[in-house]
Amino acid sequence: MKRLELTRREVLARLGGGVLVLAFAPACVAQNRNSGGQANDRIAAWLHIGPEGKVTVFTGKVEVGQDIRTSLTQAVAEELRLPMDAIELVMGDTDRVPFDQGTFGSRTTPTMAPILRRAAASARETLLDLAAARWSVDRSGLVAEGGTVRGGGHSATYGDLAKDQPLDKPVREVPLTEPKDWKVMGRPMPKVGGRAIVTGRHAYTSDLRRPAC
């Protein structure tokens, strides 16, 4: 990377002559991290399990009528074995979500859905690990489903196992649910937020009012 030593007058003069100057600074290089400093290869960058078992999922994609709020919720629900109403998506909040290039080119389903599925499946496997360690039992005899890990005469909720802490573990290469076993994905589901839309309670951009300066 080469530093250009130019005064403001020289930059303006060169631009006026039709020369395009591109300057790159190391500080401007995207670090591919979210606001909390978690790298995108960590489960905590993509989802959080609260004490009551509510799962908050983070994505830089935005809902602009393509109904990805529903389809991405289905992807997470499938791998975490949860009902869809136990999951809340935080979308496009740049203070909270990982950097994932934005919403364009019909890329959400082929790119974001697999990412969230892997993160959710990794969270599920991590919860099984935590339960096995807590109870000193064989992990293979445990099942994660419906917000609870159970087996060997023991039972604990996802929220209890996670203890309201970020699952600061790597997103692993774990087996994803086969399409033949899908119970949520690939099936017709009520649109997330659909009732608010048909009853007029949903706030569109034109409904927002910013404070006066």
N, CA and C atoms as a LAMMPS dump frame, in Angstrom:
ITEM: TIMESTEP
0
ITEM: NUMBER OF ATOMS
639
ITEM: BOX BOUNDS ff ff ff
-5.0000000000000000e+02 5.0000000000000000e+02
-5.0000000000000000e+02 5.0000000000000000e+02
-5.0000000000000000e+02 5.0000000000000000e+02
ITEM: ATOMS id mol type element x y z
1 1 1 N 0.848 -1.178 0
2 1 2 C 0 0 0
3 1 3 C 0.89 1.236 0
4 2 1 N 0.657 2.138 -0.917
5 2 2 C 1.526 3.283 -1.098
6 2 3 C 0.833 4.547 -0.638
7 3 1 N 1.53 5.341 0.166
8 3 2 C 0.978 6.591 0.668
9 3 3 C 1.152 7.697 -0.371
10 4 1 N 0.102 8.438 -0.624
11 4 2 C 0.164 9.557 -1.555
12 4 3 C 0.284 10.854 -0.758
13 5 1 N 1.358 11.585 -0.986
14 5 2 C 1.569 12.85 -0.295
15 5 3 C 1.126 13.983 -1.214
16 6 1 N -0.13 14.382 -1.092
17 6 2 C -0.677 15.447 -1.924
18 6 3 C -1.368 16.483 -1.055
19 7 1 N -1.225 17.727 -1.408
20 7 2 C -1.979 18.773 -0.716
21 7 3 C -3.401 18.799 -1.26
22 8 1 N -4.287 19.476 -0.553
23 8 2 C -5.662 19.582 -1.019
24 8 3 C -5.721 20.275 -2.382
25 9 1 N -4.9 21.292 -2.569
26 9 2 C -4.889 22.003 -3.853
27 9 3 C -4.454 21.081 -4.981
28 10 1 N -3.441 20.211 -4.718
29 10 2 C -2.954 19.298 -5.749
30 10 3 C -4.007 18.249 -6.106
31 11 1 N -4.731 17.77 -5.082
32 11 2 C -5.787 16.788 -5.346
33 11 3 C -6.854 17.393 -6.242
34 12 1 N -7.289 18.613 -5.925
35 12 2 C -8.312 19.276 -6.73
36 12 3 C -7.821 19.536 -8.148
37 13 1 N -6.559 19.895 -8.255
38 13 2 C -6.011 20.164 -9.587
39 13 3 C -5.981 18.898 -10.43
40 14 1 N -5.605 17.785 -9.83
41 14 2 C -5.526 16.531 -10.577
42 14 3 C -6.92 16.009 -10.942
43 15 1 N -7.857 16.17 -10.03
44 15 2 C -9.221 15.76 -10.343
45 15 3 C -9.778 16.604 -11.482
46 16 1 N -9.431 17.878 -11.474
47 16 2 C -9.898 18.76 -12.544
48 16 3 C -9.327 18.376 -13.89
49 17 1 N -8.186 17.708 -13.865
50 17 2 C -7.569 17.268 -15.107
51 17 3 C -8.07 15.924 -15.58
52 18 1 N -9.025 15.364 -14.861
53 18 2 C -9.613 14.099 -15.301
54 18 3 C -8.932 12.874 -14.751
55 19 1 N -8.106 13.023 -13.732
56 19 2 C -7.425 11.882 -13.134
57 19 3 C -8.194 11.461 -11.885
58 20 1 N -8.553 10.21 -11.806
59 20 2 C -9.271 9.682 -10.655
60 20 3 C -8.257 9.129 -9.653
61 21 1 N -8.302 9.638 -8.455
62 21 2 C -7.375 9.215 -7.42
63 21 3 C -8.119 8.332 -6.429
64 22 1 N -7.619 7.112 -6.223
65 22 2 C -8.195 6.203 -5.238
66 22 3 C -7.2 6.031 -4.103
67 23 1 N -7.604 6.338 -2.885
68 23 2 C -6.733 6.201 -1.728
69 23 3 C -7.3 5.131 -0.808
70 24 1 N -6.444 4.246 -0.38
71 24 2 C -6.867 3.171 0.521
72 24 3 C -6.088 3.297 1.822
73 25 1 N -6.804 3.264 2.92
74 25 2 C -6.159 3.337 4.228
75 25 3 C -6.43 2.054 4.988
76 26 1 N -5.442 1.539 5.725
77 26 2 C -5.652 0.3 6.475
78 26 3 C -6.839 0.374 7.413
79 27 1 N -7.074 1.542 7.997
80 27 2 C -8.176 1.676 8.947
81 27 3 C -9.522 1.542 8.279
82 28 1 N -9.545 1.706 6.954
83 28 2 C -10.818 1.642 6.237
84 28 3 C -11.142 0.25 5.73
85 29 1 N -10.204 -0.67 5.886
86 29 2 C -10.45 -2.027 5.418
87 29 3 C -11.451 -2.705 6.342
88 30 1 N -12.496 -3.259 5.755
89 30 2 C -13.529 -3.911 6.576
90 30 3 C -12.921 -5.067 7.348
91 31 1 N -13.226 -5.126 8.618
92 31 2 C -12.697 -6.183 9.469
93 31 3 C -13.634 -7.371 9.566
94 32 1 N -14.811 -7.249 8.908
95 32 2 C -15.769 -8.351 8.901
96 32 3 C -16.167 -8.766 10.313
97 33 1 N -16.366 -7.734 11.166
98 33 2 C -16.777 -7.988 12.539
99 33 3 C -18.02 -7.173 12.847
100 34 1 N -18.763 -7.631 13.836
101 34 2 C -19.92 -6.862 14.249
102 34 3 C -19.51 -5.883 15.319
103 35 1 N -20.487 -5.115 15.804
104 35 2 C -20.166 -4.034 16.73
105 35 3 C -19.625 -4.543 18.051
106 36 1 N -19.965 -5.756 18.42
107 36 2 C -19.5 -6.284 19.692
108 36 3 C -18.102 -6.874 19.634
109 37 1 N -17.444 -6.793 18.487
110 37 2 C -16.104 -7.328 18.369
111 37 3 C -16.061 -8.816 18.108
112 38 1 N -17.21 -9.439 17.96
113 38 2 C -17.242 -10.873 17.684
114 38 3 C -17.007 -11.113 16.196
115 39 1 N -16.056 -11.993 15.889
116 39 2 C -15.831 -12.334 14.493
117 39 3 C -17.039 -13.083 13.953
118 40 1 N -17.241 -12.986 12.653
119 40 2 C -18.419 -13.609 12.045
120 40 3 C -18.398 -15.128 12.082
121 41 1 N -17.292 -15.726 12.471
122 41 2 C -17.251 -17.182 12.568
123 41 3 C -17.614 -17.667 13.969
124 42 1 N -18.146 -16.789 14.801
125 42 2 C -18.578 -17.142 16.143
126 42 3 C -20.1 -17.195 16.205
127 43 1 N -20.635 -18.142 16.95
128 43 2 C -22.084 -18.256 17.081
129 43 3 C -22.677 -16.96 17.605
130 44 1 N -21.995 -16.341 18.568
131 44 2 C -22.519 -15.138 19.211
132 44 3 C -22.7 -13.974 18.247
133 45 1 N -22.009 -14.007 17.115
134 45 2 C -22.205 -12.941 16.129
135 45 3 C -23.569 -13.03 15.477
136 46 1 N -24.163 -14.23 15.474
137 46 2 C -25.39 -14.456 14.72
138 46 3 C -26.62 -14.683 15.582
139 47 1 N -26.433 -15.185 16.794
140 47 2 C -27.626 -15.412 17.613
141 47 3 C -27.301 -15.371 19.099
142 48 1 N -28.354 -15.085 19.866
143 48 2 C -28.242 -14.998 21.32
144 48 3 C -29.453 -15.672 21.932
145 49 1 N -29.225 -16.471 22.972
146 49 2 C -30.318 -17.141 23.667
147 49 3 C -30.511 -16.479 25.017
148 50 1 N -31.69 -15.909 25.245
149 50 2 C -31.988 -15.228 26.492
150 50 3 C -32.382 -16.185 27.595
151 51 1 N -32.517 -15.685 28.825
152 51 2 C -32.805 -16.543 29.975
153 51 3 C -34.147 -17.259 29.89
154 52 1 N -35.096 -16.658 29.173
155 52 2 C -36.401 -17.299 29.023
156 52 3 C -36.482 -18.189 27.78
157 53 1 N -35.345 -18.34 27.098
158 53 2 C -35.304 -19.186 25.917
159 53 3 C -35.586 -18.47 24.618
160 54 1 N -35.838 -17.152 24.683
161 54 2 C -36.06 -16.383 23.46
162 54 3 C -34.753 -16.275 22.685
163 55 1 N -34.802 -16.549 21.394
164 55 2 C -33.607 -16.51 20.559
165 55 3 C -33.642 -15.264 19.684
166 56 1 N -32.613 -14.452 19.803
167 56 2 C -32.474 -13.266 18.962
168 56 3 C -31.43 -13.559 17.898
169 57 1 N -31.805 -13.35 16.642
170 57 2 C -30.934 -13.661 15.508
171 57 3 C -30.571 -12.364 14.799
172 58 1 N -29.323 -12.243 14.383
173 58 2 C -28.824 -11.016 13.778
174 58 3 C -28.43 -11.243 12.319
175 59 1 N -28.921 -10.388 11.448
176 59 2 C -28.545 -10.439 10.037
177 59 3 C -28.531 -9.041 9.451
178 60 1 N -27.583 -8.785 8.573
179 60 2 C -27.516 -7.496 7.904
180 60 3 C -28.516 -7.365 6.771
181 61 1 N -29.185 -8.457 6.416
182 61 2 C -30.201 -8.394 5.364
183 61 3 C -31.415 -7.615 5.867
184 62 1 N -32.154 -7.039 4.942
185 62 2 C -33.338 -6.272 5.318
186 62 3 C -34.561 -6.783 4.573
187 63 1 N -35.702 -6.631 5.208
188 63 2 C -36.978 -7.041 4.64
189 63 3 C -37.557 -5.887 3.825
190 64 1 N -37.674 -6.094 2.52
191 64 2 C -38.244 -5.068 1.646
192 64 3 C -39.372 -5.654 0.805
193 65 1 N -40.094 -6.6 1.405
194 65 2 C -41.233 -7.187 0.721
195 65 3 C -41.028 -8.588 0.202
196 66 1 N -39.79 -9.103 0.297
197 66 2 C -39.51 -10.437 -0.233
198 66 3 C -39.796 -11.536 0.793
199 67 1 N -40.21 -11.153 2
200 67 2 C -40.598 -12.079 3.071
201 67 3 C -39.435 -12.905 3.6
202 68 1 N -38.229 -12.342 3.597
203 68 2 C -37.096 -13.073 4.15
204 68 3 C -37.143 -13.122 5.673
205 69 1 N -37.899 -12.23 6.301
206 69 2 C -38.036 -12.324 7.754
207 69 3 C -38.653 -13.678 8.129
208 70 1 N -39.58 -14.139 7.292
209 70 2 C -40.197 -15.437 7.543
210 70 3 C -39.258 -16.58 7.181
211 71 1 N -38.654 -16.523 6.007
212 71 2 C -37.822 -17.646 5.555
213 71 3 C -36.569 -17.817 6.408
214 72 1 N -35.951 -16.714 6.848
215 72 2 C -34.767 -16.836 7.693
216 72 3 C -35.145 -17.33 9.093
217 73 1 N -36.301 -16.922 9.571
218 73 2 C -36.78 -17.441 10.853
219 73 3 C -37.004 -18.947 10.759
220 74 1 N -37.559 -19.388 9.627
221 74 2 C -37.752 -20.831 9.423
222 74 3 C -36.418 -21.573 9.462
223 75 1 N -35.387 -21.002 8.85
224 75 2 C -34.081 -21.657 8.804
225 75 3 C -33.523 -21.878 10.204
226 76 1 N -33.635 -20.861 11.06
227 76 2 C -33.128 -20.973 12.426
228 76 3 C -33.996 -21.919 13.254
229 77 1 N -35.308 -21.796 13.096
230 77 2 C -36.232 -22.664 13.845
231 77 3 C -35.982 -24.13 13.536
232 78 1 N -35.694 -24.428 12.281
233 78 2 C -35.459 -25.822 11.881
234 78 3 C -34.262 -26.411 12.607
235 79 1 N -33.161 -25.681 12.618
236 79 2 C -31.938 -26.24 13.181
237 79 3 C -31.917 -26.204 14.712
238 80 1 N -32.634 -25.241 15.319
239 80 2 C -32.682 -25.187 16.774
240 80 3 C -33.859 -25.96 17.349
241 81 1 N -34.683 -26.537 16.433
242 81 2 C -35.839 -27.326 16.876
243 81 3 C -36.772 -26.488 17.748
244 82 1 N -37.081 -25.288 17.255
245 82 2 C -37.901 -24.35 18.009
246 82 3 C -39.119 -23.925 17.206
247 83 1 N -40.192 -23.49 17.883
248 83 2 C -41.291 -22.852 17.159
249 83 3 C -40.842 -21.484 16.666
250 84 1 N -41.427 -21.033 15.587
251 84 2 C -40.988 -19.774 14.994
252 84 3 C -41.219 -18.577 15.905
253 85 1 N -42.251 -18.647 16.748
254 85 2 C -42.524 -17.493 17.604
255 85 3 C -41.53 -17.364 18.753
256 86 1 N -40.597 -18.303 18.882
257 86 2 C -39.542 -18.191 19.891
258 86 3 C -38.323 -17.461 19.35
259 87 1 N -38.403 -17.014 18.091
260 87 2 C -37.252 -16.405 17.426
261 87 3 C -37.587 -14.989 16.97
262 88 1 N -36.685 -14.073 17.239
263 88 2 C -36.82 -12.69 16.774
264 88 3 C -35.621 -12.328 15.911
265 89 1 N -35.879 -11.807 14.726
266 89 2 C -34.8 -11.385 13.839
267 89 3 C -34.525 -9.899 14.013
268 90 1 N -33.256 -9.569 14.206
269 90 2 C -32.793 -8.183 14.148
270 90 3 C -32.153 -8.02 12.781
271 91 1 N -32.707 -7.145 11.965
272 91 2 C -32.273 -7.031 10.574
273 91 3 C -31.74 -5.631 10.266
274 92 1 N -30.569 -5.576 9.667
275 92 2 C -30.044 -4.326 9.149
276 92 3 C -29.647 -3.286 10.179
277 93 1 N -29.577 -3.634 11.458
278 93 2 C -29.147 -2.708 12.501
279 93 3 C -27.628 -2.74 12.542
280 94 1 N -26.995 -1.759 11.935
281 94 2 C -25.543 -1.813 11.752
282 94 3 C -24.761 -1.705 13.05
283 95 1 N -25.41 -1.324 14.141
284 95 2 C -24.733 -1.327 15.438
285 95 3 C -24.686 -2.721 16.053
286 96 1 N -25.489 -3.649 15.522
287 96 2 C -25.634 -4.947 16.183
288 96 3 C -25.348 -6.14 15.286
289 97 1 N -25.535 -6.008 13.987
290 97 2 C -25.45 -7.185 13.125
291 97 3 C -24.077 -7.303 12.465
292 98 1 N -23.672 -8.517 12.076
293 98 2 C -22.422 -8.68 11.347
294 98 3 C -22.497 -8.024 9.971
295 99 1 N -21.351 -7.646 9.461
296 99 2 C -21.284 -7.088 8.112
297 99 3 C -21.401 -8.226 7.103
298 100 1 N -22.426 -8.172 6.242
299 100 2 C -22.599 -9.265 5.274
300 100 3 C -22.938 -8.738 3.875
301 101 1 N -22.382 -7.594 3.551
302 101 2 C -22.424 -7.03 2.19
303 101 3 C -23.721 -6.297 1.836
304 102 1 N -24.797 -6.498 2.583
305 102 2 C -26.037 -5.804 2.249
306 102 3 C -27.048 -6.708 1.564
307 103 1 N -28.161 -6.092 1.145
308 103 2 C -29.267 -6.829 0.535
309 103 3 C -29.334 -6.488 -0.95
310 104 1 N -29.015 -7.455 -1.788
311 104 2 C -29 -7.191 -3.229
312 104 3 C -28.916 -8.52 -3.977
313 105 1 N -29.328 -8.506 -5.205
314 105 2 C -29.097 -9.62 -6.115
315 105 3 C -29.729 -10.937 -5.74
316 106 1 N -30.801 -10.912 -4.967
317 106 2 C -31.471 -12.163 -4.568
318 106 3 C -30.507 -13.134 -3.898
319 107 1 N -29.611 -12.588 -3.056
320 107 2 C -28.586 -13.424 -2.437
321 107 3 C -28.959 -13.907 -1.04
322 108 1 N -30.057 -13.429 -0.469
323 108 2 C -30.371 -13.795 0.909
324 108 3 C -30.593 -15.294 1.068
325 109 1 N -31.432 -15.873 0.226
326 109 2 C -31.739 -17.3 0.384
327 109 3 C -30.52 -18.187 0.13
328 110 1 N -29.759 -17.983 -0.949
329 110 2 C -28.617 -18.883 -1.177
330 110 3 C -27.414 -18.619 -0.285
331 111 1 N -27.302 -17.43 0.31
332 111 2 C -26.114 -17.137 1.111
333 111 3 C -26.416 -16.98 2.595
334 112 1 N -27.422 -16.191 2.956
335 112 2 C -27.674 -15.945 4.369
336 112 3 C -28.361 -17.122 5.057
337 113 1 N -29.311 -17.759 4.382
338 113 2 C -29.999 -18.896 5.005
339 113 3 C -29.014 -19.993 5.425
340 114 1 N -28.061 -20.401 4.579
341 114 2 C -27.086 -21.415 5.022
342 114 3 C -26.223 -20.951 6.19
343 115 1 N -25.853 -19.66 6.205
344 115 2 C -25.046 -19.14 7.307
345 115 3 C -25.809 -19.256 8.623
346 116 1 N -27.074 -18.824 8.617
347 116 2 C -27.869 -18.885 9.841
348 116 3 C -28.179 -20.324 10.229
349 117 1 N -28.367 -21.193 9.256
350 117 2 C -28.581 -22.606 9.576
351 117 3 C -27.358 -23.195 10.283
352 118 1 N -26.17 -22.9 9.767
353 118 2 C -24.952 -23.418 10.397
354 118 3 C -24.768 -22.852 11.798
355 119 1 N -25.051 -21.557 11.961
356 119 2 C -24.928 -20.939 13.282
357 119 3 C -25.914 -21.565 14.261
358 120 1 N -27.153 -21.775 13.811
359 120 2 C -28.17 -22.375 14.679
360 120 3 C -27.837 -23.824 15.01
361 121 1 N -27.373 -24.575 14.011
362 121 2 C -26.993 -25.969 14.255
363 121 3 C -25.805 -26.041 15.212
364 122 1 N -24.857 -25.119 15.075
365 122 2 C -23.707 -25.075 15.985
366 122 3 C -24.161 -24.735 17.401
367 123 1 N -25.139 -23.833 17.514
368 123 2 C -25.682 -23.496 18.833
369 123 3 C -26.36 -24.717 19.456
370 124 1 N -27.102 -25.443 18.641
371 124 2 C -27.773 -26.654 19.129
372 124 3 C -26.754 -27.667 19.65
373 125 1 N -25.696 -27.9 18.874
374 125 2 C -24.673 -28.859 19.287
375 125 3 C -23.934 -28.375 20.528
376 126 1 N -23.724 -27.063 20.635
377 126 2 C -23.066 -26.5 21.817
378 126 3 C -23.925 -26.691 23.058
379 127 1 N -25.243 -26.502 22.918
380 127 2 C -26.15 -26.73 24.042
381 127 3 C -26.109 -28.187 24.496
382 128 1 N -26.02 -29.1 23.549
383 128 2 C -25.897 -30.526 23.898
384 128 3 C -24.589 -30.788 24.644
385 129 1 N -23.5 -30.129 24.188
386 129 2 C -22.219 -30.268 24.875
387 129 3 C -22.313 -29.759 26.314
388 130 1 N -22.947 -28.603 26.483
389 130 2 C -23.079 -28.009 27.815
390 130 3 C -23.889 -28.917 28.742
391 131 1 N -24.971 -29.479 28.204
392 131 2 C -25.808 -30.36 29.018
393 131 3 C -25.054 -31.624 29.416
394 132 1 N -24.335 -32.213 28.461
395 132 2 C -23.582 -33.43 28.754
396 132 3 C -22.519 -33.183 29.822
397 133 1 N -21.858 -32.025 29.724
398 133 2 C -20.831 -31.693 30.714
399 133 3 C -21.461 -31.431 32.084
400 134 1 N -22.601 -30.761 32.113
401 134 2 C -23.251 -30.45 33.384
402 134 3 C -23.7 -31.714 34.098
403 135 1 N -24.249 -32.662 33.343
404 135 2 C -24.823 -33.865 33.949
405 135 3 C -23.869 -35.059 33.952
406 136 1 N -22.711 -34.883 33.33
407 136 2 C -21.727 -35.987 33.236
408 136 3 C -22.367 -37.239 32.634
409 137 1 N -23.023 -37.022 31.489
410 137 2 C -23.686 -38.14 30.805
411 137 3 C -23.172 -38.227 29.374
412 138 1 N -23.49 -39.34 28.734
413 138 2 C -23.112 -39.535 27.338
414 138 3 C -23.942 -38.604 26.465
415 139 1 N -23.259 -37.798 25.704
416 139 2 C -23.928 -36.807 24.856
417 139 3 C -24.859 -37.448 23.847
418 140 1 N -24.537 -38.643 23.385
419 140 2 C -25.34 -39.285 22.347
420 140 3 C -26.753 -39.62 22.814
421 141 1 N -26.968 -39.631 24.127
422 141 2 C -28.294 -39.942 24.645
423 141 3 C -29.151 -38.721 24.886
424 142 1 N -28.665 -37.53 24.474
425 142 2 C -29.399 -36.283 24.708
426 142 3 C -30.094 -35.819 23.437
427 143 1 N -31.207 -35.135 23.635
428 143 2 C -31.991 -34.593 22.521
429 143 3 C -32.283 -33.123 22.801
430 144 1 N -32.109 -32.273 21.782
431 144 2 C -32.463 -30.855 21.873
432 144 3 C -33.695 -30.616 21.024
433 145 1 N -34.772 -30.197 21.664
434 145 2 C -36.018 -29.995 20.929
435 145 3 C -36.978 -29.159 21.76
436 146 1 N -37.707 -28.257 21.077
437 146 2 C -38.72 -27.458 21.744
438 146 3 C -38.188 -26.542 22.822
439 147 1 N -36.918 -26.134 22.711
440 147 2 C -36.338 -25.227 23.697
441 147 3 C -35.787 -25.928 24.926
442 148 1 N -35.697 -27.26 24.875
443 148 2 C -35.231 -28.032 26.032
444 148 3 C -34.256 -29.111 25.58
445 149 1 N -33.215 -29.33 26.372
446 149 2 C -32.329 -30.479 26.187
447 149 3 C -32.688 -31.487 27.269
448 150 1 N -32.921 -32.713 26.876
449 150 2 C -33.308 -33.739 27.845
450 150 3 C -32.648 -35.07 27.496
451 151 1 N -32.586 -35.922 28.521
452 151 2 C -32.012 -37.249 28.333
453 151 3 C -31.339 -37.72 29.603
454 152 1 N -31.299 -39.021 29.78
455 152 2 C -30.641 -39.58 30.954
456 152 3 C -31.298 -39.185 32.262
457 153 1 N -32.59 -38.899 32.208
458 153 2 C -33.293 -38.493 33.418
459 153 3 C -33.113 -37.036 33.774
460 154 1 N -32.49 -36.268 32.877
461 154 2 C -32.251 -34.843 33.138
462 154 3 C -33.003 -33.997 32.104
463 155 1 N -33.197 -32.724 32.452
464 155 2 C -33.841 -31.788 31.535
465 155 3 C -33.439 -30.363 31.895
466 156 1 N -33.182 -29.54 30.884
467 156 2 C -32.851 -28.134 31.106
468 156 3 C -33.248 -27.343 29.872
469 157 1 N -33.703 -26.124 30.078
470 157 2 C -34.088 -25.275 28.96
471 157 3 C -32.846 -24.705 28.28
472 158 1 N -33.022 -24.287 27.04
473 158 2 C -31.921 -23.626 26.329
474 158 3 C -31.433 -22.418 27.123
475 159 1 N -32.39 -21.635 27.653
476 159 2 C -32.022 -20.43 28.391
477 159 3 C -31.206 -20.741 29.628
478 160 1 N -31.555 -21.807 30.323
479 160 2 C -30.815 -22.19 31.52
480 160 3 C -29.402 -22.633 31.162
481 161 1 N -29.273 -23.392 30.09
482 161 2 C -27.944 -23.855 29.679
483 161 3 C -27.073 -22.709 29.186
484 162 1 N -27.668 -21.768 28.474
485 162 2 C -26.903 -20.641 27.942
486 162 3 C -26.634 -19.589 29.008
487 163 1 N -27.48 -19.565 30.067
488 163 2 C -27.301 -18.625 31.172
489 163 3 C -27.218 -17.174 30.717
490 164 1 N -27.988 -16.85 29.683
491 164 2 C -28.054 -15.471 29.174
492 164 3 C -26.689 -14.931 28.781
493 165 1 N -25.769 -15.801 28.403
494 165 2 C -24.454 -15.377 27.958
495 165 3 C -24.302 -15.659 26.47
496 166 1 N -23.514 -14.838 25.753
497 166 2 C -23.285 -15.142 24.34
498 166 3 C -22.639 -16.515 24.177
499 167 1 N -23.084 -17.243 23.173
500 167 2 C -22.466 -18.531 22.882
501 167 3 C -21.19 -18.261 22.087
502 168 1 N -20.139 -17.919 22.814
503 168 2 C -18.893 -17.5 22.17
504 168 3 C -18.067 -18.72 21.779
505 169 1 N -18.644 -19.491 20.856
506 169 2 C -17.991 -20.683 20.325
507 169 3 C -17.945 -20.569 18.806
508 170 1 N -17.046 -21.287 18.158
509 170 2 C -16.98 -21.203 16.692
510 170 3 C -18.217 -21.819 16.041
511 171 1 N -18.582 -21.267 14.888
512 171 2 C -19.583 -21.915 14.035
513 171 3 C -18.907 -23.131 13.434
514 172 1 N -19.466 -24.309 13.707
515 172 2 C -18.805 -25.562 13.332
516 172 3 C -19.398 -26.149 12.056
517 173 1 N -18.641 -27.055 11.466
518 173 2 C -19.147 -27.82 10.325
519 173 3 C -19.932 -29.008 10.866
520 174 1 N -21.157 -28.766 11.235
521 174 2 C -21.997 -29.823 11.8
522 174 3 C -23.05 -30.217 10.771
523 175 1 N -23.553 -31.433 10.845
524 175 2 C -24.576 -31.857 9.882
525 175 3 C -25.837 -31.003 10.008
526 176 1 N -26.334 -30.534 8.881
527 176 2 C -27.59 -29.798 8.862
528 176 3 C -28.738 -30.774 8.631
529 177 1 N -29.927 -30.359 9.014
530 177 2 C -31.093 -31.23 8.888
531 177 3 C -31.375 -31.528 7.42
532 178 1 N -31.527 -32.797 7.102
533 178 2 C -31.815 -33.2 5.728
534 178 3 C -33.211 -32.723 5.319
535 179 1 N -33.381 -32.328 4.056
536 179 2 C -34.706 -31.872 3.595
537 179 3 C -35.835 -32.851 3.899
538 180 1 N -35.559 -34.149 3.846
539 180 2 C -36.613 -35.13 4.111
540 180 3 C -37.094 -35.086 5.56
541 181 1 N -36.264 -34.481 6.437
542 181 2 C -36.608 -34.407 7.857
543 181 3 C -37.104 -33.022 8.276
544 182 1 N -37.208 -32.105 7.309
545 182 2 C -37.654 -30.757 7.649
546 182 3 C -39.061 -30.767 8.229
547 183 1 N -39.246 -30 9.288
548 183 2 C -40.562 -29.808 9.879
549 183 3 C -41.032 -28.357 9.767
550 184 1 N -40.093 -27.459 9.499
551 184 2 C -40.408 -26.026 9.409
552 184 3 C -40.022 -25.464 8.044
553 185 1 N -38.802 -25.708 7.626
554 185 2 C -38.352 -25.235 6.317
555 185 3 C -39.11 -25.955 5.207
556 186 1 N -39.295 -25.255 4.1
557 186 2 C -39.945 -25.86 2.948
558 186 3 C -41.43 -26.088 3.115
559 187 1 N -41.995 -25.545 4.189
560 187 2 C -43.426 -25.709 4.442
561 187 3 C -44.103 -24.347 4.521
562 188 1 N -45.36 -24.27 4.135
563 188 2 C -46.065 -22.987 4.244
564 188 3 C -46.233 -22.604 5.706
565 189 1 N -45.823 -21.39 6.032
566 189 2 C -45.922 -20.889 7.395
567 189 3 C -46.548 -19.495 7.38
568 190 1 N -47.243 -19.12 8.443
569 190 2 C -47.778 -17.751 8.501
570 190 3 C -46.645 -16.736 8.387
571 191 1 N -46.89 -15.682 7.66
572 191 2 C -45.89 -14.632 7.485
573 191 3 C -45.573 -13.981 8.822
574 192 1 N -44.304 -13.889 9.165
575 192 2 C -43.901 -13.23 10.397
576 192 3 C -44.304 -11.754 10.31
577 193 1 N -45.08 -11.299 11.273
578 193 2 C -45.554 -9.912 11.259
579 193 3 C -46.735 -9.696 10.346
580 194 1 N -47.276 -10.762 9.788
581 194 2 C -48.373 -10.628 8.83
582 194 3 C -49.619 -9.996 9.424
583 195 1 N -49.944 -10.331 10.666
584 195 2 C -51.145 -9.772 11.291
585 195 3 C -51.041 -8.251 11.411
586 196 1 N -49.841 -7.774 11.773
587 196 2 C -49.661 -6.325 11.894
588 196 3 C -49.853 -5.636 10.548
589 197 1 N -49.472 -6.314 9.472
590 197 2 C -49.611 -5.721 8.142
591 197 3 C -51.079 -5.633 7.739
592 198 1 N -51.829 -6.713 7.915
593 198 2 C -53.216 -6.708 7.458
594 198 3 C -54.131 -5.887 8.361
595 199 1 N -53.689 -5.627 9.597
596 199 2 C -54.502 -4.807 10.497
597 199 3 C -54.078 -3.348 10.51
598 200 1 N -53.044 -3.003 9.74
599 200 2 C -52.622 -1.61 9.643
600 200 3 C -51.695 -1.148 10.752
601 201 1 N -51.238 -2.062 11.605
602 201 2 C -50.355 -1.666 12.709
603 201 3 C -48.888 -1.619 12.301
604 202 1 N -48.556 -2.237 11.176
605 202 2 C -47.163 -2.253 10.736
606 202 3 C -46.731 -0.844 10.311
607 203 1 N -45.555 -0.428 10.768
608 203 2 C -45.026 0.905 10.424
609 203 3 C -44.103 0.803 9.22
610 204 1 N -44.499 1.441 8.138
611 204 2 C -43.669 1.533 6.943
612 204 3 C -42.804 2.787 7.031
613 205 1 N -41.873 2.898 6.105
614 205 2 C -40.979 4.045 6.123
615 205 3 C -41.747 5.356 6.078
616 206 1 N -42.785 5.401 5.291
617 206 2 C -43.58 6.634 5.164
618 206 3 C -44.351 6.959 6.437
619 207 1 N -44.441 6.013 7.364
620 207 2 C -45.144 6.249 8.624
621 207 3 C -44.225 6.824 9.696
622 208 1 N -42.915 6.777 9.465
623 208 2 C -41.967 7.207 10.47
624 208 3 C -41.86 8.727 10.494
625 209 1 N -41.693 9.265 11.682
626 209 2 C -41.521 10.698 11.882
627 209 3 C -40.27 10.938 12.708
628 210 1 N -39.293 11.562 12.104
629 210 2 C -38.05 11.851 12.784
630 210 3 C -38.181 13.126 13.617
631 211 1 N -37.467 13.221 14.745
632 211 2 C -37.517 14.447 15.555
633 211 3 C -37.04 15.649 14.762
634 212 1 N -37.673 16.789 15.014
635 212 2 C -37.261 18.016 14.344
636 212 3 C -35.871 18.43 14.815
637 213 1 N -35.077 18.952 13.91
638 213 2 C -33.722 19.375 14.26
639 213 3 C -33.774 20.635 15.125
